[in-house]
């Protein structure tokens, strides 16, 4: 999709009610829905993080957004695909600042180059006990991505049309912290399987954009 046309549609997103769990639960196995209902005490003690769904024009003026492939490490989110972002630091004045700062640190897009359109629905991640606040935003120029080598394995540039195509939806058997292996709904984007919290956020973005485009 032409980026200028996309921006015209994106400008209307502030007036749309967020689908929240309606979208999120499309991308989780049934047991997680029940688990989330039992997490009220843990949620009260959760840490906070901010992430950014950043849209931009590629060199052909088509609309893309960026994801990252995290490095393999000894942790629950090892080698997973995610939005740029990270945990709230005490110096951050808001989670929006967290998302912008971490996006700059992880993929090199300057904070001042990004226009944040709105916040999306929060997602709770039980394995790491994080409450994640996603934001949707854009930059008018094609970024020169610079990955943070110690945390980011690869920067993934996702074409909007590829993401919105229902053929990107798959079911995948994965190992989780809840069970040895389960079937989960997922996106397959640029050859990478995206599931879990990132897929939940992507599902809400997809449902919002489908109303606009």
N, C-alpha and C positions, 0 to 999 in steps of 0.2 A: 504494500500500500504506500502511495505517495505520502511523504512525511507532512507536507503542508495540509493535505486533506485529513490526515490523522490528527493533527493539532486542532483543527476546527472541531472535530468530534470530541477530542479530549477535553476541550473547554467546557463541555456540557456535563462532565462527570461529577462536578460538585453538587449537582441537583438531583442525583440519583441515590435512592436509598441503598445502603450496603446490604447485600444478601447474606453476609456473615456465615453462620453455620450451615445455611442451605447450600452454599457453595463449598464450604470446607468439608462437609460430610460426604460429598461426592468422591473425595479422594482419600478416605480412610476406611479400613476394614471395620466391620460392625463392632468388634470387641473394643476398638479404641473409643467409639462413641460412648460405650458404657463406662470405660475407664475414665474418660474426661468428666463424667458426671460425679465420679467418686473422688475427684482431685481438689475439692474446694479448700481443704486445709493446706495442701501443698501450694496451691496457687497464691494463698495469702503470704507465703514466704518466698515467692519466686523472685529471681533476678530479672532485670529488664534489659531488653536489647531493641535496637532500631535497625531496620533494613530498608533498602531502596530498590524499587522497580524503576529503573532508569531507561527511558525511551530516547532514541536519537536517530538521525538520518545516516544511512551508510553513504558510500561514495556515489551511489546511483540515486540518492535522495529517496530511497525506500526505508520504511520504518523497521528498526531493530530494537531489541532491548538486551541488556547484559546480565548474564549469570556468571558465577565462578565455580570452578571445580576446586574443592578444598584439598590440601595436601593430606596424604595418609599420615595418621598419627595415632597415638594410643588414647582414643576418646570416642564418644558416642557419635560424633558427626564426621568421623574420618572418611576422606575420599568421597564425600557427598557433594552434589550440586546444590548451590544456594544462591540467594541474592547477596550482593555486597552489603556488608553491615556487621554489627557486632554489639558488644555489651555496653551499657551505659557507664560512662566514666564520671567521676565526681565533678570534673571540670565542665561537663556538658550541661548546658542550660536547659536542654529538652531532648527528647528522644529523636526529634527531627534533626537536631544538630548531630546527635550520635550517628544517625544514618548517613548524613552528608559527610561527616568526618571520616567514617569508616570506608565509605565509597571512595573518597580521595586516597586514603591509605592503601586500600586493597587493589584498586584499578586505575588510580591516577587521574580521575576526573575532578577538577577543582570545584570546591564548594560553591564559589560564586558563579560558576557556569551552569548550575542546576536550578531549575524552577520546580518547586514542589507544588503539585496540584492539590493533593488532599491526602489525609491519612486513610488507611484501610482498616479492616477489622483485625483486632489482635488475635494472635494464635499462641496457645500455651503448648510448650514442648515438655512433656513429662520426664523423658530420660535425663535431660540436662536442667530441668526445673527453671526454664526461662519463659517469660512472657515476652513475645516479640511483637513490636509495633511496626507494621509495614507502611511505607509511603509510596505513592506513585508520582513520578516527576519526569522531566524531560530536559534535554540540552539541545540547543538549536544547531550545534556544530558536530561534525563527525569526530568523536573522541580519538585521541592518540592514547590508547590504553597502555598503562605501565603496571604490570602486576607486582604485587608484594611477594617476593620470592619465598619468604619463610612461611607463608600461610596459604598462598594461592598456587595451585598446580597449573591452572590454565584459565584464561578469560574466554567465555563462550558468548559469541555474538549470535543472537537468535532472531531470525526473521519473523516479524509479526504474522505474516500470512501462514507460515509454517506452524506457528503456535496455535493460531485460531482454527486451523484445519483439524477436524475431528479425528483424522487418521493419526494424529500425534498422541491420541489416548490409547493406552495399553493396560494390560494387567501383568504384573510381574511378581514372581516369587522372590522374597527377600528375607534375610535374617534380621530380626529386630530385637530390641531389648525386652520385648514382652513374650516372645515365643521364638522357637528355633527357626522356623520358616513359616511365612504366611503369604497368601495372595493379597496383593495390594493394588489399587488403581494407581496409575502413574502416567506421566508424560514422557514421551521419547523425543528429545530435542537435540538436534545435531549429533545423533548417535548415543547420547547419554540418557540414562533413565533417571527421571526426577520424581521423587516420591516424598512422603512424609510432610513436614510442615511447609516446605517450599512448594510442594504440589498443592497444598491447601490454599496458600496465598495466590498461586497462579490460577487456581480455579475461580476464586473471587474476581480476579482481574479479567479473566476470560468472560465470565458472566456479565460483568459491567460493560466491557467493550462490545459484546454482542448486542447490547441494547443501543449502542451508539453508532456502530458501523454498518 
